Amino acid sequence: EPAYALVVAVIATGLMGGFSYFEFSQTLPIPLFRRTSPAGLSQFVSFTAEVIIVYWAATLFNWMISRSLRQAAERFREQAADAAEREQALRATAAELQRALREREEKAAEVQRALDAVSRAHAEQARLLEAIREMSTPVVPVRRGVLVMPLVGVIDAARAQHIVQTLLGAVERERARVVLLDITGVPMVDSAVAQALLQSARSVRLVGAEAVLVGIS
C-alpha cells in the first residue's frame, strides 16, 4: 500500500532527523560520531541525508508502482466483468440457438412424418387406381383362343393406353386368336374413343390375333 510506505518514510525521516538533532545538541548519552572530528560530523550528515533520500525515493517508486498496479487491477476487473457479461450473453445466445435448433428438428420431424404419410397415401392411391384399372379392363377367356374384354365407362387417353397394354399381355399369355371388344357399357363413342379402339385392333393384329368389335348400338 502507498500509505504504508509513506508512513515508513515519515517515521524514518523523523528518526534520522531526531538522531541528528539530539546528536547536534549533544543530548545523546552515547555519541554517534566523534564530536571532536569534523570529518565524522560531515560523514554523519551525509549518511543521514542519503538515508532520507533513499527512503523517499523508495516511497515514490513504491507509490508509482502501486498506482500502476491498482490501475492495471482496475482494468482487469473491468475486463473480467465485461468478459463475464459477454460469457453470460453467449450462454444465453447458445441456449436460444439450441432451443431454436430443437424446434427446427421437431418441425423437420413433423414435416418428414407428413411426407411419409403423403407417400403412403400416394402409394395406396396408386395401388387402388391400378386395381380399378384392372377391374375396369378385365380380359375373360370364354373359349380356347377366344378372349372377351368388356369395356365400361368413359375411355380417355390414359385408359386407352392401359387397354392396349392389358389386351396385348392377355393375348400373348393365352395365345388367343380372337379378341371380342364389347363396348356395350361405353356411354359415348366419339372420334377419340374410335381411334383408341382402332389402335387396339391394330396392336392385336400385330401379335397374330383378330379383334372383333361388338356391342355397337
N, C-alpha and C positions, 0 to 999 in steps of 0.2 A: 504494500500500500504506500502511496506517496506521502501520506500524512505521517506514517511511522518513520520513514527516512528523514522527513523534515524535523520531527521531534528529536531523533537521534543527532542530527546535525546541530540543532539548537542546544541540546544538552552538552554535546562535545565542545561546541564553541564556548558555552558558559563555563565548563570545567577548565578548558585551556585558558580562557580569559581570567577565571578566578585564580588559577595557579599562577598566572603571570602577575596578576595584581598583588597577591599575597607575597610572591617572590620579590617583586619590586619594592613592596612596602616592608619587606624583611620581617613578616609576621609568622612565617612558617617555622616550626621548630627545627626542621631538617632542611637545609637549603638544597635546592635542585642543581645549583652550579656554584662554582667558586665566585663568591661575591667580589673578591679582590681581583678577579681576572676579567678584563674587558672582553676577551675572546669568548669566554664561557657565556657571558651575558648575550653577546650577539648571536652565538650559536643557539642559545635557548630561544631567543626572539625569532630566529629563522625557523627553528623547529616548530614553534607554536604557530607561526603564520602558515607553514606548509601543511600542518595537520588540519588547520581550519579550512584552508583552500581545498585540500583533498576531500574533506567531509562534505563541503558544499558542492564540489564538483560531482562527487558520487551521488549526492542528493538530487542534483539537477539531472544527471544521467538517468537515475532510477525513476525520476518523475516523468522524463520524456519516454522512457521505455514503458512505464506503466500506462501512460496515456495512450501510447500506440497500441499496447496490448488490450486496453479497455475498448478502444475504438474497433480494433480487429474482432474482439469478442462480441461487441455490439452488432457489428456487421454479420458475424457468424450466426448470432441469434436471430437476426432479421432474415438471413438466408435460410436458416433452419425452419423458421416459422413459415416463410414463403414456400419452401420445399414441402413442408407438412401440408400446407393448404393445397399445393399442386397435387401431392400424392392423394389427398382426400378427393380432390376433383377427379383425378384419373381413376380412382377406385369407383367413384360414382358413375363415371362415364363407362368404365368396363362393365359394371353391373347393369347399366342401361343397355349396353350393346349385347350382353349375354341374354338379357330378357327379350330384347328385340330378335335376337337370333333364335331363341326358343320359340317365340311366337311365329317367326318365319318358318321354322321347321315344322311346327304344328300345322300352319296353313298349307305348307307343301305336302304334308302327310294327308291332310284333308283333300287337297286337290288330287293327289295320287289315288286316294280311295275313290273319289268321284270318277276319275278317269277309268279306274278298274271296273267300277260299276257300269259306266257307259260302255266300256269294251265288252263286258259280259252281256249287257243288254243288246249291243250291236251283234255279237256273235249269236245270241239266242234269236234275234230277229232274222238274221241271215239264215239260220237253220230252219226257222219257221217258214220263211219265204221259199227256201229250197223245197221244204216239204209241200208247201202249197203248189209250187210249180210242178212237182212230181204228181201231185193229186190232180192238178188241172190238165195235165197232158199225159194221161195213162195210155199204155200200149198193152192191148189184151190179145193174146193168141187165141183164135177161135178154131182154127184147124191147122193141120200141119202145113207150114209155109204160108199161112194167111194170118195177117195181123189187122186189128181194128184199133184206131185211135179216135175216140170220141172227143170232140173239141167243144168246150162250153165257155161262154163268156166272151168278153171283148179281147181281140187279138191285136196287140201292139207290136212294135219292132222288137223289144226285148223278148216278149213271149214267142214271137215268130222264130227268132234265133234258137230259143230253147226247144221249140217244137222240132226244128230241123235236127238239132243235136240228139234229142231223145229218140227221134224216129230212126236216124241212121244207126245209132247204137243198138236199138232193138232189132233192126233188120240184120245187122251183122251177127248179133247174138243168136237170133232164132233162125237164121238162114232162110228168111222169108222170101217169097216170090211175089206176093200180092199184099198191098197195104191199102186198107179202106180208111179214108179220112172222112169221118162223119161230122158234118158241120151243122147238124140239126140244132144244136144248142147255141150257135153263134147268132146273136140278135141282129147284126148288120154286117153285110159283106160289101165293103167298098173297094176301091182300087188298091189300097194298101194291103187289105186282107187278101184280095185276089192275087196280088204279087207275091205275098208270103206263101200262099198255097201253091202257086206255080213253082216257086223256088224249092219248096218241099218235094214236089213231084219230080223236078229235075234232079235233085240230090238223090232221091230214092232210085231213080233210073240209072244213075251213075254207078250204084253198087249192085245192079243186076235185078232190081225188083220193079214192080209196076204199081203206081199209085192210082187209086180209083177214088174219085170224089163222090160221096153220097150225102144224102140229106139236104139236097138243094130244093128250096121251096119255089 
